[in-house]
Amino acid sequence: MHVCRFDSASHLVGRARTYAAVKAAVLNAGRFSIFEATHTAESARLFTRLRDDPELEVFELGYPWIGVKLRAVKE
């Protein structure tokens, strides 16, 4: 049996589900899914903030995945 999971930060619940914790989990995974990003209004706010974070590069992967990595530091 194969179980598909479409999340990177769903293990973070309650007070543990802060922007910093979600950002770290998504960066560690290198991606998040549109399903987890739109699961609740709170998730939508967190993942919209991730998309707009100037430290992050967000890019399309195959549906339903969105890739995430740190932007290169310009010197």
C-alpha positions in Angstrom: 0.0 0.0 0.0 1.2 3.5 -0.8 -0.1 6.5 1.1 0.3 9.9 -0.6 0.7 12.9 1.7 0.4 16.4 0.5 1.8 18.4 3.3 5.1 19.7 4.7 3.9 21.4 7.9 0.7 19.7 9.1 2.6 18.2 12.1 2.7 21.7 13.5 -0.5 22.3 15.4 -1.7 24.7 18.1 0.9 27.1 19.5 3.6 25.2 17.6 2.2 26.4 14.3 4.0 29.7 14.1 5.2 31.4 10.9 8.8 30.7 11.8 8.1 27.0 12.4 6.1 26.6 9.2 8.8 28.4 7.3 11.5 26.1 8.7 9.4 23.0 7.9 8.7 24.1 4.4 12.3 25.0 3.7 13.4 21.6 5.1 11.0 19.8 2.8 11.7 22.2 -0.1 8.1 22.4 -1.0 4.5 22.6 0.1 1.2 21.7 -1.5 -1.6 23.9 -2.6 -3.9 21.6 -0.5 -2.2 22.4 2.8 -1.8 26.1 1.8 -5.6 26.4 1.4 -6.8 24.0 4.0 -7.9 26.7 6.4 -8.0 30.5 6.5 -5.1 30.5 8.9 -3.1 28.2 6.6 -3.8 30.5 3.7 -2.5 33.5 5.7 0.7 31.6 6.6 1.4 30.3 3.2 0.6 33.7 1.5 3.2 35.2 3.9 5.7 32.5 2.8 5.0 33.4 -0.9 5.7 37.1 -0.1 8.8 36.5 2.1 11.7 38.3 0.5 14.2 35.7 1.9 12.4 32.9 -0.1 12.3 31.9 -3.7 8.9 30.3 -4.5 8.5 28.4 -7.8 6.1 26.1 -9.5 6.6 22.3 -9.4 4.3 19.7 -10.7 0.7 20.1 -9.4 0.0 20.3 -6.5 3.5 21.2 -5.3 5.1 24.6 -4.9 8.9 24.7 -4.5 10.6 26.8 -1.8 14.2 27.7 -1.2 16.3 30.5 0.3 17.2 33.2 -2.1 20.8 33.5 -2.9 22.5 36.3 -1.0 23.7 39.1 -3.3 26.9 40.7 -2.3 
